[in-house]
Amino acid sequence: MDHLSALPPLSWSQQLRSQMQSRPLTALGLFIALAAVLLLLLQSLIMLATGEVTSGVRYGLVGGAAGFAATAIGALPALFLRSVPQKVEDTMLGFAAGMMLAASAFSLLLPGLEAAEGSTGNGFSAAAVVVVGMTLGVLLMLGLDQFTPHEHDKTGPCGPGHESCSRVWLFVFAIALHNLPEGMAIGVSFSQGDMSVGLPLTTAIALQDIPEGLAVTLAMCAAGFRPSVAVLVAIASGLLEPVGALLGVGLSSGLAIAYPIGLGLAAGAMLFVVSHEVIPETHRNGHQTYATLGLMAGFALMMTLDTALG
């Protein structure tokens, strides 16, 4: 027993290989989900590379840049917040969870169903298309859950003593992942160069990106990351919005079914993380009432933004 305890800890790459060998079906699901995302990216990039730069492309880039800037603005205050009371942190995480739930419903699933029904002409087929996307999103997050370092790992990016590391990384992955279809939605809304369609949607998405940027930085700081690193990660997650905006412009004139699948994928990923990680995390410290009130406030705000501006 002493000999086993003296063995050096496995490196992250060794842990990854071990997880893939012990969970082949999960690894396959993660590969399929990642392949679907890459295929969507490749399809759009090919269309954009062979097409002309229109006013829709320019507006889409500006809209995506606005979402990126809003994420960065939300993240910057963490540089000056040396400590945040646990009650406040749980309330803010609950607020972000509420916004993610509302965004899943009003910004992702409903537009996805509408877009899919326009492509298939049938409500049941439209729901099936979006469910396929949701399934890919869940598979992606399940794979990330299995293959990211957990609290018992001592060699992960957080190091020893940071029990919430895996939860934080899943939260960051979900935020970054859902920024892509949000950017796609901006790109689609601007694809015809119509400001009256694109501007309200872009405004709603940019406003909810501000608290999301702050939520990412606070969660990472609570897990032991330096504020500067947390801010850089949050800002980097926002880079997917202008990329998604370009893809959205391309998808609007290409394979139409890819757009609702992408929206469903992001919704599935967000719903999984909110239920599996974020809400349980806000209830661990006895502040569940404040966290629930924050969730309701976040949901109400995002619902208002989506319906009033989008």
C-alpha atoms as one frame of an Amber mdcrd trajectory, in Angstrom:
protein
   0.000   0.000   0.000   2.833   2.379   0.826   4.428   1.526  -2.500   1.244
   2.468  -4.371   0.867   5.746  -2.488   4.443   6.623  -3.404   3.739   6.386
  -7.124   3.842   9.741  -8.934   0.454  11.172  -9.938  -0.695  10.654 -13.493
  -0.223  13.536 -15.895  -3.286  15.112 -17.494  -2.589  13.344 -20.827  -2.263
   9.995 -19.024  -5.538  10.647 -17.200  -7.175  11.466 -20.537  -6.009   8.210
 -22.146  -7.163   6.260 -19.101 -10.597   7.903 -19.207 -10.958   7.154 -22.931
 -10.075   3.505 -22.401 -12.464   3.107 -19.475 -15.329   5.056 -21.081 -15.207
   4.342 -24.832 -18.877   5.218 -25.456 -18.526   8.595 -23.756 -15.363   9.268
 -25.738 -17.217   8.367 -28.949 -20.076  10.715 -28.058 -17.638  13.548 -27.377
 -15.912  12.887 -30.701 -19.242  12.937 -32.583 -20.292  16.218 -30.939 -16.945
  17.877 -31.654 -17.019  16.593 -35.230 -20.488  18.104 -35.725 -19.269  21.479
 -34.480 -16.202  21.344 -36.744 -18.313  20.378 -39.757 -20.583  23.365 -39.163
 -17.527  25.599 -38.968 -15.947  24.110 -42.087 -19.130  24.424 -44.131 -19.557
  28.091 -43.264 -15.897  28.974 -43.785 -15.944  27.396 -47.251 -19.038  29.383
 -48.204 -17.544  32.591 -46.881 -14.225  31.968 -48.643 -15.934  31.524 -51.999
 -18.536  34.291 -51.602 -18.594  38.060 -51.722 -18.278  40.386 -48.748 -21.734
  41.960 -48.432 -23.209  44.537 -46.083 -24.613  41.614 -44.079 -21.088  40.330
 -43.455 -19.916  43.761 -42.316 -22.915  44.284 -40.040 -22.559  40.753 -38.702
 -18.928  41.338 -37.796 -19.806  44.591 -36.030 -22.613  42.853 -34.138 -20.353
  39.968 -33.118 -17.690  42.442 -31.998 -20.321  44.176 -29.837 -21.045  40.868
 -28.083 -17.324  40.307 -27.539 -16.888  43.828 -26.149 -19.830  43.350 -23.764
 -18.285  40.134 -22.409 -14.981  41.924 -21.860 -16.693  44.845 -20.102 -18.464
  42.447 -17.773 -15.230  40.627 -16.950 -13.062  43.675 -16.166 -14.555  44.563
 -12.728 -13.151  41.288 -11.372  -9.691  42.874 -11.508 -10.740  45.195  -8.685
 -12.822  42.754  -6.629 -10.382  41.212  -4.183 -13.023  39.213  -2.341 -16.712
  38.604  -2.835 -18.970  37.334  -0.007 -20.150  33.787  -0.598 -23.784  34.889
  -0.442 -23.187  37.462  -3.184 -21.296  34.965  -5.329 -24.067  32.367  -5.021
 -26.666  34.996  -5.861 -24.735  36.118  -8.945 -24.199  32.553 -10.109 -27.925
  31.973  -9.640 -28.559  35.125 -11.676 -26.310  33.841 -14.479 -28.063  30.444
 -14.309 -31.422  32.152 -14.729 -30.161  34.066 -17.743 -28.790  30.861 -19.235
 -32.131  29.091 -18.746 -34.043  31.946 -20.364 -31.493  32.225 -23.166 -31.850
  28.488 -23.793 -35.607  28.856 -24.184 -36.083  32.243 -25.839 -32.785  32.859
 -27.665 -31.970  29.311 -28.756 -34.782  26.732 -28.649 -37.679  28.870 -29.911
 -35.677  30.426 -32.786 -34.269  26.976 -33.534 -37.755  25.457 -33.754 -38.908
  28.314 -35.964 -35.916  27.994 -38.290 -36.223  24.201 -38.439 -39.930  24.376
 -39.208 -39.190  26.792 -42.036 -36.758  24.252 -43.478 -38.776  21.073 -42.906
 -42.331  22.421 -43.135 -43.401  20.172 -40.277 -43.566  20.871 -36.550 -42.639
  17.348 -35.484 -39.660  17.235 -37.851 -38.568  20.665 -36.609 -38.626  19.451
 -33.018 -36.649  16.357 -34.005 -33.966  18.510 -35.663 -33.581  20.681 -32.553
 -33.543  17.609 -30.294 -30.677  16.200 -32.376 -28.768  19.413 -31.693 -29.621
  19.254 -27.985 -28.393  15.659 -27.852 -25.085  16.673 -29.410 -24.760  19.452
 -26.825 -25.400  17.064 -23.955 -22.929  14.541 -25.368 -20.344  17.297 -25.664
 -20.770  18.387 -22.042 -20.880  14.797 -20.762 -17.589  14.160 -22.526 -16.057
  17.322 -21.089 -17.334  16.318 -17.648 -15.577  12.968 -17.939 -12.327  14.198
 -19.480 -11.658  17.382 -17.512  -9.780  17.127 -14.188 -12.021  16.606 -11.146
 -11.659  17.552  -7.515  -9.639  14.449  -6.669  -7.089  15.198  -9.380  -3.961
  16.972  -8.173  -2.396  17.728 -11.527  -5.213  19.638 -13.243  -5.121  23.344
 -14.095  -6.342  24.328 -10.641  -3.890  22.182  -8.691  -4.631  20.678  -5.275
  -7.171  22.179  -2.922  -9.548  23.704  -5.479 -12.551  21.384  -5.219 -14.745
  23.365  -7.617 -12.279  23.246 -10.516 -14.196  20.838 -12.746 -17.491  22.657
 -12.148 -15.887  25.975 -13.070 -14.391  24.624 -16.290 -17.734  23.134 -17.331
 -19.356  26.495 -16.628 -16.711  28.284 -18.723 -17.049  25.732 -21.540 -20.828
  26.173 -21.588 -20.582  29.972 -21.688 -17.979  29.834 -24.468 -19.957  27.228
 -26.407 -23.220  29.140 -26.287 -21.451  32.325 -27.459 -20.979  30.636 -30.839
 -24.687  30.194 -31.731 -25.437  33.580 -30.156 -22.999  35.028 -32.674 -24.631
  32.876 -35.356 -28.001  34.390 -34.448 -26.487  37.872 -34.816 -25.046  36.945
 -38.202 -28.333  35.503 -39.458 -30.264  38.558 -38.277 -27.879  40.837 -40.214
 -27.522  38.536 -43.240 -29.888  40.630 -45.368 -28.350  43.908 -44.216 -31.544
  44.864 -42.335 -30.682  46.916 -39.240 -34.270  46.783 -37.944 -33.925  43.005
 -37.568 -30.315  42.711 -36.424 -30.011  45.651 -34.043 -32.636  44.600 -31.429
 -31.324  41.037 -31.265 -27.708  42.196 -31.011 -28.638  44.628 -28.225 -30.347
  41.888 -26.205 -27.438  39.467 -26.600 -24.815  42.103 -25.763 -26.661  43.184
 -22.594 -26.829  39.645 -21.223 -23.151  39.075 -22.137 -22.111  41.636 -19.481
 -23.201  39.665 -16.379 -22.057  36.442 -18.044 -18.519  37.817 -18.347 -18.551
  38.779 -14.675 -20.004  35.420 -13.633 -17.195  33.543 -15.387 -14.486  35.611
 -13.714 -16.049  35.347 -10.248 -16.449  31.590 -10.569 -12.825  31.167 -11.627
 -11.553  33.461  -8.876 -13.504  31.431  -6.322 -11.777  28.280  -7.650  -8.344
  29.779  -6.990  -7.402  31.415 -10.288  -5.731  34.807 -10.288  -8.125  37.639
 -11.271  -6.004  38.497 -14.329  -6.183  34.895 -15.609  -9.925  34.730 -14.956
 -10.499  37.964 -16.871  -8.427  36.765 -19.835 -10.356  33.465 -19.995 -13.697
  35.303 -19.850 -12.623  37.702 -22.595 -11.357  34.800 -24.714 -14.747  33.084
 -24.395 -16.316  36.151 -26.029 -14.145  35.759 -29.148 -16.535  33.071 -30.355
 -19.260  35.676 -30.898 -17.684  37.415 -33.932 -16.677  33.992 -35.269 -20.268
  32.813 -34.847 -21.552  35.980 -36.532 -19.514  35.180 -39.632 -20.803  31.624
 -39.586 -24.373  32.856 -39.228 -24.083  35.003 -42.341 -22.737  32.010 -44.261
 -25.330  29.580 -42.900 -28.185  31.891 -43.867 -27.416  31.195 -47.536 -26.115
  27.652 -47.177 -27.306  24.473 -45.469 -30.298  25.857 -43.584 -30.675  22.857
 -41.276 -27.254  23.526 -39.703 -28.503  26.684 -37.996 -31.259  25.094 -35.834
 -28.936  22.182 -35.028 -26.344  24.672 -33.775 -28.947  26.472 -31.669 -30.140
  23.170 -30.199 -26.553  22.132 -29.455 -25.909  25.279 -27.424 -29.240  24.965
 -25.607 -28.553  21.342 -24.666 -25.107  22.242 -23.362 -26.435  25.129 -21.268
 -29.368  23.175 -19.810 -27.021  20.335 -18.851 -24.536  22.588 -17.092 -27.172
  24.684 -15.321 -28.863  21.574 -13.903 -25.763  19.440 -13.340 -23.275  22.002
 -12.051 -24.349  25.620 -11.592 -27.547  25.215  -9.531 -26.050  22.533  -7.224
 -23.010  24.788  -6.708 -25.203  27.711  -5.602 -26.962  25.461  -3.054 -23.846
  24.078  -1.351 -23.294  26.896   1.126 -26.733  27.416   2.658 -27.660  30.385
   0.447 -30.161  28.556  -1.729 -32.907  31.140  -1.158 -30.714  33.982  -2.401
 -29.490  31.839  -5.293 -33.072  30.987  -6.267 -34.114  34.640  -6.130 -31.087
  35.491  -8.271 -32.084  32.782 -10.742 -35.627  34.156 -10.985 -34.297  37.690
 -11.489 -31.868  36.541 -14.184 -34.583  34.567 -15.966 -37.003  37.514 -15.838
 -34.380  39.959 -17.131 -33.332  37.742 -20.030 -36.948  36.973 -20.918 -37.727
  40.708 -20.935 -34.703  41.493 -23.105 -35.550  38.751 -25.575 -39.207  39.638
 -25.917 -38.859  43.430 -25.794 -35.742  43.807 -27.930 -35.638  40.643 -30.004
